[in-house]
Amino acid sequence: MNGFDFSNDTILISGAAAGIGRAIADRLADAGAKLALLGRDAEGVSQAAESIGPAASAFVGDLSDGAAIDALVGSAWEAVGPITGLVNCAGIFPNTPMLDVAVEEWTRVLDTNLRAPFLVAQAVARRMIANEIQGAIVNISSSAAILARPGIPHYGASKAGVEQLTRNMAIELAPHGIRVNAVAPGLIATDRVMAKAAGAGKTEHAAKTARIPLRREGRPDEIAGLVLVMLSPLASYCTGSVLLADGGFTLGIPSY
């Protein structure tokens, strides 16, 4: 049992094809929400919607294209009904040393991880305001927004930008009854992360896990639960916050 009731809500989720986004979609569907799953991976988004069932609909398009995003949101609004909540979860995280990052890769990461969440939120919020709908937006950030490590200059910068974007959106949308918060996961055991940990990223993964005070990776459903809280009336007086969920990873040195 979820302990939540979203039966009167329609939630748009970007990046719901796999990992944390898929876990969020599953939890929301279990709680009765109607879902609009947004992404550019046609096969992945369609499979997710089909697996979840009649409550979920897939909408496929390029999340780096502003005009396409507005059209996608408009299509979702018409097809599944007025949107009351948004989860911006789509993101990419290539690992490339700073001196080797090409301009094209930098742009692709920032477009996907920062520009797209802004454009999706803008398109949703404009329609919510026009229809006098009060609701909630949750952006997915990362512990990489505050804890630097080699190989992710673009990813870290994009997630730091997401957190400040969250605060600015919260200020501007509060008069309309729209709350905006972020959840910042640490090391989460998604299929992609664990596949990398079993191969080329084994040493890096072990080093990260050793620094986590709780001594384990997080689970996608643990992040999903926090997102449901932030979307729900339980967080009705919370806006502009970043909820860190990293097992204590960013606290400091866990032991000597």
C-alpha positions in Angstrom: 0.0 0.0 0.0 1.2 3.5 -0.9 -0.6 5.4 1.8 -1.3 8.1 -0.8 -4.4 8.9 -2.8 -3.7 10.6 -6.2 -7.0 9.4 -7.7 -7.9 13.0 -8.6 -4.5 13.9 -10.1 -2.9 13.7 -13.5 0.9 13.7 -13.2 3.3 14.3 -16.1 6.6 12.6 -15.7 9.7 13.0 -17.9 12.2 10.2 -18.0 9.8 7.5 -16.9 11.1 4.8 -19.2 13.5 3.3 -16.6 15.3 3.8 -13.3 14.0 6.4 -10.8 11.5 7.8 -13.3 9.9 4.4 -13.8 9.8 3.8 -10.0 8.0 7.1 -9.6 5.5 6.3 -12.3 4.8 2.9 -10.7 4.2 4.3 -7.3 1.9 7.1 -8.6 -0.1 4.6 -10.6 -0.5 2.4 -7.5 -1.8 5.5 -5.8 -4.5 6.1 -8.4 -2.9 8.8 -10.5 -3.4 9.2 -14.2 0.0 9.5 -15.9 1.4 11.2 -18.9 4.9 9.8 -19.6 7.1 12.1 -21.6 10.4 11.2 -23.3 12.3 10.9 -26.5 12.9 7.1 -26.2 9.8 5.9 -28.1 10.2 2.3 -27.3 11.1 2.8 -23.6 8.3 5.3 -22.9 5.7 3.2 -24.8 6.8 0.0 -23.0 6.5 1.7 -19.6 3.0 3.0 -20.4 1.9 -0.4 -21.6 3.3 -2.1 -18.5 1.7 0.3 -16.1 -1.7 -0.1 -17.9 -4.6 2.2 -18.8 -3.7 4.8 -16.3 -0.5 5.7 -18.3 -0.1 7.3 -21.7 3.1 7.8 -23.6 4.1 11.0 -25.4 7.3 10.9 -27.4 9.4 13.9 -28.5 12.7 15.7 -28.4 13.1 17.2 -24.9 15.9 19.6 -26.2 13.4 21.3 -28.6 11.4 24.1 -27.0 8.6 24.1 -29.6 8.4 20.3 -29.4 8.1 20.3 -25.6 5.2 22.8 -25.7 3.5 20.7 -28.3 4.0 17.5 -26.3 2.7 19.1 -23.1 -0.3 20.4 -25.0 -1.0 16.9 -26.5 -0.7 15.4 -23.0 -3.1 18.0 -21.6 -5.7 17.3 -24.2 -5.3 13.5 -24.1 -5.2 12.8 -20.4 -6.8 15.9 -18.9 -5.6 18.9 -16.9 -2.2 18.3 -15.3 -2.0 18.8 -11.5 1.6 17.7 -11.0 4.9 17.4 -12.8 8.0 15.4 -12.1 11.1 16.4 -14.1 13.2 13.2 -14.1 14.8 13.0 -17.6 18.5 13.3 -17.5 21.8 12.0 -18.9 25.2 11.6 -17.2 28.1 10.8 -19.5 31.5 10.5 -17.7 34.2 12.5 -19.4 37.2 14.4 -17.9 36.8 18.1 -18.0 39.7 18.6 -20.4 38.1 16.2 -22.9 34.5 17.4 -22.9 33.5 18.6 -26.3 31.3 21.6 -26.7 28.6 19.3 -28.3 28.6 17.0 -25.2 28.4 19.9 -22.8 25.5 21.4 -24.7 23.7 18.0 -24.9 24.0 17.5 -21.1 22.8 21.0 -20.2 20.0 20.9 -22.8 18.7 17.6 -21.4 19.3 18.1 -17.7 18.6 21.8 -17.2 17.0 23.4 -20.3 14.4 20.7 -20.7 13.1 20.7 -17.1 12.7 24.5 -17.4 10.8 24.3 -20.7 8.6 21.4 -19.5 7.8 23.2 -16.2 7.1 26.5 -18.1 4.7 24.8 -20.5 2.9 23.0 -17.7 2.8 26.0 -15.3 1.4 28.3 -18.0 -1.5 25.9 -18.5 -2.1 25.3 -14.8 -2.2 29.0 -14.2 -4.6 29.7 -17.1 -6.9 27.0 -15.8 -6.5 28.1 -12.1 -5.1 24.7 -11.1 -3.0 24.6 -8.0 -0.5 21.7 -7.9 3.1 20.7 -7.4 6.3 20.3 -9.4 9.2 18.1 -8.3 12.6 18.4 -10.1 15.1 15.5 -9.7 18.5 16.9 -8.8 21.5 14.9 -7.6 24.1 14.9 -4.8 26.5 15.8 -7.7 25.0 19.3 -7.4 27.0 19.9 -4.2 29.7 17.1 -4.2 32.3 17.4 -7.0 34.1 14.4 -8.5 36.1 13.9 -11.7 34.4 13.3 -15.0 31.1 15.1 -14.5 31.7 18.8 -14.9 28.6 19.2 -17.1 26.4 16.9 -15.1 27.3 18.6 -11.8 26.8 22.0 -13.2 23.4 21.0 -14.7 22.1 19.6 -11.4 23.3 22.7 -9.4 21.4 24.7 -12.0 18.3 22.5 -11.4 18.4 23.3 -7.7 18.6 27.1 -8.2 16.0 26.9 -10.9 13.7 25.1 -8.4 14.1 28.0 -6.0 13.4 30.6 -8.6 10.4 28.7 -9.9 9.1 28.4 -6.4 9.2 32.1 -5.8 7.4 33.0 -9.0 4.8 30.2 -8.9 3.8 30.5 -5.2 1.2 33.2 -5.8 -0.6 30.8 -8.1 -0.7 28.0 -5.5 1.9 25.9 -7.3 4.7 24.4 -5.2 8.1 23.6 -6.6 10.6 21.4 -4.8 13.5 19.1 -5.7 14.7 15.7 -4.6 18.4 15.0 -4.9 19.3 11.3 -4.9 22.8 10.0 -4.2 24.0 6.6 -5.4 20.9 4.7 -6.5 20.8 1.1 -7.6 19.1 1.5 -11.0 19.7 -1.1 -13.6 22.1 1.2 -15.5 24.1 2.0 -12.4 24.4 -1.6 -11.3 25.4 -2.8 -14.8 28.2 -0.3 -14.8 29.2 -1.3 -11.3 29.6 -4.9 -12.4 31.9 -3.8 -15.2 34.1 -0.9 -15.9 32.8 1.1 -13.0 33.4 -1.5 -10.4 36.2 0.3 -8.5 34.4 3.7 -8.6 31.2 2.1 -7.3 33.0 0.4 -4.4 34.7 3.6 -3.5 31.4 5.5 -3.4 29.6 2.8 -1.4 32.4 2.8 1.2 31.8 6.5 1.8 28.1 6.2 2.4 27.3 6.1 6.1 24.4 3.8 5.6 26.8 1.5 3.7 24.5 0.7 0.7 23.0 2.2 -2.4 19.6 3.6 -2.4 16.7 2.0 -4.2 14.6 3.7 -6.9 11.4 3.1 -4.9 13.0 5.0 -1.9 13.3 8.1 -4.1 9.9 7.5 -5.5 8.4 7.6 -2.0 10.0 11.0 -1.3 8.7 12.4 -4.6 5.1 11.2 -3.7 5.4 13.1 -0.4 6.5 16.3 -2.1 3.6 16.0 -4.6 1.1 15.3 -1.9 -0.7 17.5 0.7 1.8 16.2 3.3 4.2 18.8 1.8 1.6 21.6 1.4 3.7 24.2 3.2 6.9 23.2 1.5 8.2 25.0 -1.6 11.7 25.9 -2.8 13.2 23.0 -0.9 15.8 20.5 -2.0 15.4 17.1 -0.2 18.7 15.3 -0.2 18.4 11.5 -0.2 22.0 10.1 -0.4 22.4 7.8 2.7 24.6 10.5 4.2 27.1 10.5 1.3 27.6 14.2 1.3 27.9 14.6 5.1 31.6 14.1 5.1 34.1 11.4 6.0 32.2 8.4 7.5 35.1 6.9 9.4 38.8 6.9 10.0 
